[in-house]
Amino acid sequence: MNPTRNLLFCTLLFFSFSLSAQNSAGLTIRDTAGPQISRFIYGHFSEDLGRCIYDGFWTGDHIRMDVVEALKKIKVPVLRWPGGCFADMYHWRDAIGPREQRKHTVNTTWGMVTEDNSFGTHEFLQLCDLLGCQPYIAGNVGSGTPAEMADWLEYLNYNGKSTLADLRRHNGREQPWNVSFWGVGNESWGCGGSMTPEYYSGEYNRYSEFCRNYPGSSLKLIASGANGDDYNWTETVMKNISRGRTWGISMHYYTLAGSWQHKGSATQFSEDEYFRALAASLRMDEIVRRHSAIMDKYDPHKRMALVVDEWGIWTDVEPGTNGAFLYQQNSLRDALIAGTTLNIFNNHADRVKMANLAQTVNVLQALVLTDKDRMLLTPTYWVFDLYKVHQDARLLPVQFYTPDYAHGSEKIPAVNASASRDSGGAIHVSFVNLDPAKKITVRANLPGMTFKTVTGQVLTSAKFTDVNTFDEPNRVKPATFSGARKEGNDLVVELPAMSVVVLELK
Ligand code: AHR
């Protein structure tokens, strides 16, 4: 280490040591306009799995408007469908036309249940229209053909005269939908066909060759990406695919408190599991950084997107529910994970242009849980509500020093944050304090920026295991935050233990 770096290192070490002793953190928010935080980072994923589509979005013969209204409030920008693993066994023709004539198929991936296919292409796109969001369709590479994929695109996007476009009209949709986001397979290294990255690259090139842009449509093709830290996948695919016709490459990373065999309960967990889950969620930063660095080699001007189109905490299912349906409760811990992960994505907005939390309703880290005609909003829902102010805003880069949250012999940074400036000039700062016991005071310096007022909201609760239930749906809910003040031109924030705080500076 050279002497200057050594001095800097010692100063930071001293600074963070004294901060940690005081339970205070320091933050500098720079006025250098960073990249735009794509609103699509705040996207979602809904698979034909368990009770996500059937029961969650679709009941009987209609879309649930209570769920739609709730999701509209958080400005869902994009919804991915029909999978997941299900996408690579989905044949779109099974689910168009009169519902009583649709095929009955077996969902062999998720519980061997019979699908009546009453929710198909038209229903999904109607759902997106109601939500006011962009559709993101994952096409079938694993068990499909390039012709089947090409036909689906013609059915969706062609405005002229053709048998497929006429079939769409016959089925009730005159105008093409101009679907843009298009996944070429899903998890092609696993459930999407057990391919090597070399083999997948060839398949991607073959399939994408036939994904045509019809007049008025502009496809954004997304290549199936890596499993977490499988950097070789990204390297090989980036090297071999036809990058010129590719909008992005995906990556999936799920947070586990334990192992894939023993994931742990969503509601009954110790501080040890709490700590492990948070530490696992923080790994997203390194994983995104390393995939981005590989992409930089092939795409130095960052034209391609890293699309984290599956993320979230994955726990054991709720006792007494179907193991293949992946129904889990959602606690304050999961809200802290959501806030932390969204801060990571914001801070990597130069490369992460879309992300999709798994899976919206009744599956994995859901925003909404339903029970017959009842519905509740989870703590994670409220994080997306608080963070919606970052959508399409300019990132303001932050540097911060934080005390650690130590547990046993291990430690993680207690506080994480991101900041942005919206088109109206307002600055928003989102903080997460992961420490379950300590309030942390943050002093933020905003060189070159002025503000007169600071307002905010906080999401916290008495215990990290706290959840919203159908009997008590408002236990974990945002409240007005009064712990932020202006001191000179600094911002001083008293972050409660285990909290998400989002501030607006004007
Ligand atoms: O989200 C559940 C499953 O996780 C998806 O179907 C698959 O893509 C991933 O392995």
Boltz pocket constraint, residues with backbone or C-beta under 6 A from the ligand:
constraints:
  - pocket:
      binder: B
      contacts: [[A, 47], [A, 83], [A, 84], [A, 85], [A, 86], [A, 186], [A, 187], [A, 310], [A, 358], [A, 359], [A, 364]]
      max_distance: 6.0
